[in-house]
Amino acid sequence: MAEHGATLRRDLLGVLAGLFWGLTTVVIRITRLTQISAEKLLFYQLAVSTVVLGLLSHGMGEPWDKPWSGFAIGSVVVQTVVGAFASYLAWMWMLGHYPATKISAFVFLTPLFALLFGMLWLGEAVTLTLIMSLTLVAVGIVLVNRK
């Protein structure tokens, strides 16, 4: 039963993360933040979250003493450059130029990129079920963006 509670907690945290990301998008769109350059807006978000999350991790007593392998360091660099910098920079730029309702469906491309990078970086297998799932995601994006 304890595992069930932990799973529910993780699910709740995932839903809250999505909720807060959605709220971030709304705040950017309804305020003058769209007038700030995408690079500056992204820098502020990453700088604040780096400090806040680092302090939160330390305050929660999470250990930071694990040895880092070259693969782990490379993975963090890829996640930083591609996952945080390039993708969010593109998102911030699009929020300043297009209505959020028109571009929000493209967030659902995340599973495609996760699969692609999991396959290329981690050597994960691509199964028929994954391909069918991604096909359904693509169909959903097309349907949402139809006029």
Stockholm file with secondary structure:
# STOCKHOLM 1.0

chainA/1-147         MAEHGATLRRDLLGVLAGLFWGLTTVVIRITRLTQISAEKLLFYQLAVSTVVLGLLSHGMGEPWDKPWSGFAIGSVVVQTVVGAFASYLAWMWMLGHYPATKISAFVFLTPLFALLFGMLWLGEAVTLTLIMSLTLVAVGIVLVNRK
#=GR chainA/1-147 SS CHHHHHHHHHHHHHHHHHHHHHHHHHHHHHSGGGGSCHHHHHHHHHHHHHHHHHHHHHHTTCCCCCCCCHHHHHHHHHIIIIIIIIHHHHHHHHHHHSCHHHHGGGGGGHHHHHHHHHHHHHCCCCCHHHHHHHHHHHHHHHHHHCC
#=GC SS_cons         CHHHHHHHHHHHHHHHHHHHHHHHHHHHHHSGGGGSCHHHHHHHHHHHHHHHHHHHHHHTTCCCCCCCCHHHHHHHHHIIIIIIIIHHHHHHHHHHHSCHHHHGGGGGGHHHHHHHHHHHHHCCCCCHHHHHHHHHHHHHHHHHHCC
//
